[in-house]
Amino acid sequence: MEDKVSSSKMKREIRDADFVVVCIDKIHHRISQLANHHAKRYEKPLAIANTTTNTAVERAIARALNGDPAYAQTSEDMANYQEK
């Protein structure tokens, strides 16, 4: 189905949307770039979900609605990576 997605169709859908959530585990990079481009063009909130699980999508929706960064922050402790 993704091969049939055109830039003009995506542009129309994003223009009419309240916000945009891109699930990157199911699409090609070209499609995510188009979604990002059109979301910025139409000033729509954008969030990225790493997977299509309910939790990942719900968190992405919350980030989009709250104006948080598009990508979720990692839950790993960064202290483990600092030089000692």
Secondary structure, DSSP 8 states (H G I E B T S, - for coil): -GGG--HHHHHHHHHT-S-EEEETTSS-HHHHHHHHHHHHHTT--EEEESS-SHHHHHHHHHHHHHT--SS----S-GGGGS--
